[in-house]
């Protein structure tokens, strides 16, 4: 799914500002994603053409939307696309104190993502787990425990993987009682 964020600006403005406006956009984003897809898929929140987005707008719209869809264990995984440096800086202002992370990328006209990267600061153990999922392509907690033992019990691997899926950084796939995990986007730096 691809959502062009500049359509939420007031009039011809390329500025997204204010907590109240952010709450309204959050409600619209939730409504747009109310119908669940059968398979996991990214929701590209495309900031192309947005000059400025304030921290209050981003907190109330983007971060709350990510938290809403991930808390309902949705098949939607929000990704910030084509964010300018100013928008990324505002997002980072929000993420840093929370030790939170978002996935960012560039998105071309064919909706093909590139230059995927994380914005924010992952916990060191989660960062190692994220890198292992990227390296393996798809994995389970049992496989990570067996092949990359860092002294952690399998339940610790489960918790790390679940936390990364909760942040929307990796995709969780259920196969019976087993949960498999794969990267949301390839090429994440």
N, C-alpha and C positions, 0 to 999 in steps of 0.2 A: 504494500500500500504506500502511496506517495501523497503527502499533504503539503501543499505550498503555504508556508506560514505568512507570507506577505499579504495574503488575502484577508488576514485578521487585523491588518492595520486600519486606522481610521481614515476614510477617504482615500486620497492618493498618497498618504503618508507611508514611508518606509521605516517607520518607528513603531515598535511594539512596547508599550509602556503601561505601568500601573498594575497594582495587585488586583483590582476589580476587573480590569480587562483580562488579566491572566486567568482569573477564576471562570470568566465567561468562555474563554478559549478552552480551558480544561474541560468544561461541560460539553463543548462541541466535539472535542477530540474523543471523549468517552462515548459520545453518541455515534460518532463515525466508526468506532471500533466495537460497537455493541455486538455485532454479528461475528462470531468467532470463525476463523478459517479452519479448515480441516488439518492443515499442516502448519508448523511454525514458520513465521515469516517476519521480516523486518517491517516496521512502519517508519518510513523515511519522513522525518519532520524537516522539510527543506526550507532553509533560511535564505535561499537565493533571492537577491533583491531587497533583503532586510538590512538597512544600514545600522540600526541600533535596536537592541532589545534590553530593557532594564532588568536588573536582578530581581526586582519585585514581580515583574511579569513572568520571567523565566521560572522563578520559584513556584508561583501559583499555577502556571500552565504546564511547562515541560516536566519539571521534577515531580509535581503531583500526578501528572498523567503517567509517567514512567512507574511511579509507585502504585498507582491504581491498577494498571494492567498487569504488572508483575505480581501484585498481591492476590489477584484473582486467578493467578497461574494461567494467564492467557497464552494463546499461541502467537500473540503480537509481541514483538520486541522493538521498542523505540530506539531509533538511531537519529542523531542530529546530522543533517546533511548540509553542505555548502555554507557553513557558518563563517561569517567574516571574523577577522581577528578581534574586533570589538565585541561581537556576540560571544565568541569563545572566552574572552577575558571576563565578561560578566558571568558566564556560566562557572568559570573557575573560581570566582569570588564566592559563589554559593557552595561549590563542591569542597573546597579546601577545608573549611572548618568542620564539615561533616565527615571528612575522610570518605567522600563519595566519588563515584566514577560514572562517566557516560561514554558511550561509543560515538565517535564522530567520523565522518567520511566526506569525500567529494562524490557527487552524483552527476553523471552525464545526462544528456538529453534522452538516452535510451534507458534511463534509470539503472545504469550499471554503476555500482559503487567502486571507488578506488581510494587510495590513500587513507585507509581505515586506521584509526588511532584511538587510544584511550585518553580522555581528559579527566584529570583528577589524580587521586593518590590511592592505589590499592594497598591493602594490608600486605606485608611481605609474603606471608604464606599463601594468600590468595593469588598474589602475582606469580609465584612459582607454579601454582596449580593452573592458572590461566595459560602460562607458557607451555606447560605440559599438554594441555588440551589442544592448543594450537599445533604443537609438534606432532602429536599422535593423530590429529584429525577427528577422531571419535574415540571415546573411552568410557570406562566405568570407574567407580571408586575402588572396586576390587582390583582392577588392572593397575591403577595408579599405586595402590598399596603394595601389590606384588612386585612391580617393576621399579618403583621409585621411592622405596622406603626411606623416609627421613626420620624414622623412629615413631611416626604417628600411627595410631591405630586406624583401621579402615573407617571407623565412624568419623574420624577427623577429616578424612578425604571426602566422605559424604557431605559433611557440613560445609567444607570449602566449596565443593561443586554446587551445592544448593545455594550458597550465598552468591556465587558468581551468576547463577541462573536468575536469582532474585534481583540482581542488579541489571539483568538483561544483557550480559556480556557473552554468555554461552547459552546454547539451546539445550533444553532438557527433553529427552525423548523417552517415553515409557515403553518398555517391552516386557509385558507381564509384570513380574515383581522387580525386574531390573530397570534401572534408569541409566540411559546412555547420554553422554554429553558430547557436543561438537561446537566448534566456533560459530558464532553468529555470522561473521564476515571473515573472509580469508584475507590474509595480508595485513593484519592488524600490527601496528608498530608499538 
